[in-house]
Amino acid sequence: MKCVFIFESIHRVMKAEKLLKGKGVKIGLIPVPREISSDCGVAIELSGDLEPMALSILGENKISIAECYMRDIKGRFEKKKEV
């Protein structure tokens, strides 16, 4: 499974990207999937097993995530209840 983090601004995406990559977390930048939002934008995608570490790093650095989704192997997205 993959995890997709949605942020409130491109500025936060870039800040989170720099921070997570600096800590060695393997992430990718992707366009926000149409299934999630019709807004144009960029999201962070990472392996589901890295989600707890990434959330911890972002939390420690006060970078908030607007929404978090899990993507299954068939490409379906499920919103997580809490971030």
N, C-alpha and C positions, 0 to 999 in steps of 0.2 A: 504494500500500500504506500501511497504517496501522501504527503501532507502539504496543503497549500495555505499560506498565510496571506491575508488581505490586510492592507494598511490604509489609513485615512488619507495619506498623501504620498506622492512620489519621493518627497524628502525623507519620510520615515522609511520607505522601502530601501533607499540608498544607504541610509544610516544603519539599518538592520543588516543589509548585505555586507557592508564593510566590517561591522562588528563580528558577525557570525563567521565570515571567511577568515578574519584575523584570529579567531579562536579555533580554526581548523575544522569548522562544520561545513560539510560539503552541501552546497545549495545551488540552485539555479534560478535565474530570473525568467519568468514566463508572462505572456499577456494574460490578463485576468480572463479566465474562461467564460464564454458566453452563457454557459449553464449556471454560473454563479451571479454574474452581473452584466448588464448591457453597457455599463460605463467602460470607457477605454481606460486602461491602466496597466500596471505591472504588479505582479505578485511574486512571492518567493515560494519555490517548491523544494521539498526535501524528502528524504526517506522517512517513513513513519516512525522508524525506530530512533531517529534523531530528534523527534519532536520534543520529548521532555527536556533534553539538554538545551535545545534552541530556545524553548520557552523560558527556561531558567536564566540563560544568558541575557535574553531580552528583558526579562523582568528585573534582573539585577541592575540593568542599565536604564530602566524606566522608559523602555520603548514599547508602546502598547500596540497590540494587534487588534484590528477592528473585527475580523472574523477568521475562523480556522475551519478548513474543510479537509476531509479525508477522501482520496480518490482511489477506488478499487481497480482491480486489474482490467475491468471492462470499461473503465473511464467514467463511471458514475460518481458523482460527488455527494457527500453527506456532511452537512454542517454539524460541527461539534457543539454541544450544548454550552460549554463554558470554555473560555480561553484562559 
